[in-house]
Amino acid sequence: MAVAALSLNSILASPAQINPQVKTDTQPVVPQGAQDAQKTAKSAQTDTITISAQALKMADDKGAVAKEEAKKADAQRALLLAGDKSDAAKKATQYNAVKAYAAVSAGR
């Protein structure tokens, strides 16, 4: 009976690689260096997401709605400021009219 010599390749190889007729219940042996490389590759992977065209459109629509609301708010502020200026001018005119009437009345 002849015994095959052991080599580095035969030690690192799985039984199925040495004798294809052998069936094993164990998982294939992966060298530690390969396992470390797989862990590094898995940790280097990043999560990716896919955004549909509809989702992009909805996000853009929300941005457009927000811009439109900001424009409306700015317009309302401008109207309030114009109203305040108009009220101030009206009060000044009334004050001047009362003052002028008092001056005319005092001169009689």
C-alpha positions in Angstrom: 0.0 0.0 0.0 1.4 3.4 -1.0 0.9 6.5 1.0 0.9 9.8 -0.8 3.4 12.3 0.5 2.1 15.4 2.3 2.6 18.7 0.7 1.6 22.2 1.6 -1.0 22.1 -1.2 -2.5 18.9 0.0 -2.8 20.2 3.6 -4.5 23.5 2.5 -6.8 21.8 0.0 -10.2 20.4 0.9 -10.7 16.6 0.8 -12.9 17.0 -2.3 -10.0 18.7 -4.1 -7.6 15.9 -3.3 -10.0 13.0 -4.0 -13.1 14.1 -6.0 -14.9 10.8 -5.1 -14.9 11.7 -1.4 -18.1 13.4 -0.1 -17.8 15.4 3.1 -20.5 16.8 5.4 -18.2 19.7 6.4 -17.9 23.0 4.7 -14.8 23.6 2.6 -11.8 24.9 4.6 -10.9 28.5 3.8 -7.5 29.6 4.8 -7.5 32.4 7.5 -5.9 34.9 5.1 -8.8 34.5 2.7 -11.3 34.8 5.5 -9.7 38.1 6.6 -9.7 39.4 3.1 -13.5 38.6 2.8 -14.1 40.4 6.1 -12.2 43.4 4.8 -14.1 43.4 1.6 -17.5 43.2 3.4 -16.6 46.0 5.8 -15.5 48.2 2.8 -18.9 47.8 1.1 -21.2 50.7 1.4 -25.0 50.7 1.5 -26.6 51.9 -1.7 -30.1 53.1 -2.3 -32.1 53.5 -5.5 -34.3 56.5 -5.8 -37.1 56.2 -8.3 -37.9 59.0 -10.8 -41.2 59.4 -9.0 -39.6 59.9 -5.7 -37.2 62.5 -7.1 -40.1 64.3 -8.7 -42.0 64.3 -5.4 -39.0 65.7 -3.6 -38.6 68.4 -6.2 -42.3 69.2 -5.9 -42.0 69.6 -2.2 -39.1 72.0 -2.7 -41.2 73.9 -5.2 -44.1 74.1 -2.8 -41.8 75.3 0.0 -40.4 78.0 -2.3 -43.9 79.1 -3.3 -45.0 79.3 0.3 -41.9 81.4 1.1 -42.8 83.8 -1.8 -46.4 84.1 -0.5 -45.1 84.8 3.0 -42.7 87.4 1.6 -45.6 89.0 -0.3 -47.8 89.1 2.8 -45.0 90.8 4.8 -44.5 93.3 2.0 -48.2 94.1 2.1 -48.2 94.5 5.8 -45.2 96.8 5.7 -46.8 98.9 2.9 -50.0 99.0 5.0 -48.0 100.2 8.0 -46.3 102.9 5.9 -49.7 103.9 4.5 -51.2 104.1 8.0 -48.2 106.2 9.2 -48.6 108.6 6.3 -52.4 108.8 6.9 -51.8 109.6 10.6 -49.2 112.2 9.7 -51.6 113.9 7.2 -54.4 113.9 9.8 -52.1 115.4 12.4 -51.0 118.1 10.0 -54.6 118.8 9.1 -55.6 119.1 12.7 -52.6 121.3 13.4 -53.4 123.5 10.4 -57.1 123.8 11.5 -55.9 124.8 15.0 -53.6 127.4 13.6 -56.4 128.8 11.4 -58.9 128.7 14.3 -56.5 130.5 16.6 -56.0 133.3 14.1 -59.7 134.2 14.0 
